[in-house]
Amino acid sequence: MKKKICLLFLLLIVCMAPGAAWGESTGNTIDMAHTTPPTSGTGRTYDDVSQVYTITGATNVTVTGDNVGSKQRIVVAASASADITLSSVTIEGLDTNQSPLLLNPGANLTLTLEGTNILTAGFFNAGIQTPAGTTLTIKGTDSLTATGGNGVEYDRGGGAAGTLILASALLARRSARGRKKRT
């Protein structure tokens, strides 16, 4: 009888634990659908004022969901090296000068695609912002559509861009005017 009570108690604790049981952003998973995510996880932080997830160092992160109802976006810190898997992600509805995915100088990001992923920038920014000194490797067999908000796609539009490496990925770049380019 004591074993059954202990097991039941343990099961109750696991089910009530915050995070995975309720679909919150925890550990190495970021769910863009949550409007009040935790302020930190493994290799990342979240600022609820700016609504920015910052990837802070060498880490593997999986991003899921849709940021509808928020301005959530992802920033890779300067000189950070990270692997991010986009798994059926949509990031859109951002303000002017906001990019859904920004790499800061010296950042090195490997982006793996699972499912259909859509990144749409705010006006005057790129769907993926890769300034000079950054490296972005995109791989996977699924898709990514990166749409810039004023004619820019994956670079900084008018400024120097970082290095882009495509390794078996389907990337559709769109300008805000709807011009579509396949890479």
Beta strands, then each sheet from edge to edge (+ up, - down):
strand 1: 29-31
strand 2: 40-41
strand 3: 44-47
strand 4: 52-55
strand 5: 59-66
strand 6: 73-76
strand 7: 81-91
strand 8: 101-103
strand 9: 108-114
strand 10: 116-123
strand 11: 128-129
strand 12: 135-139
strand 13: 143-149
strand 14: 163-167
strand 15: 170-174
strand 16: 180-182
sheet 1: 1+ 5+ 7+ 9+ 12+ 14+
sheet 2: 1+ 5+ 7+ 10+ 13+ 15+ 16-
sheet 3: 2+ 3- 4+ 6+ 8+ 11+
end
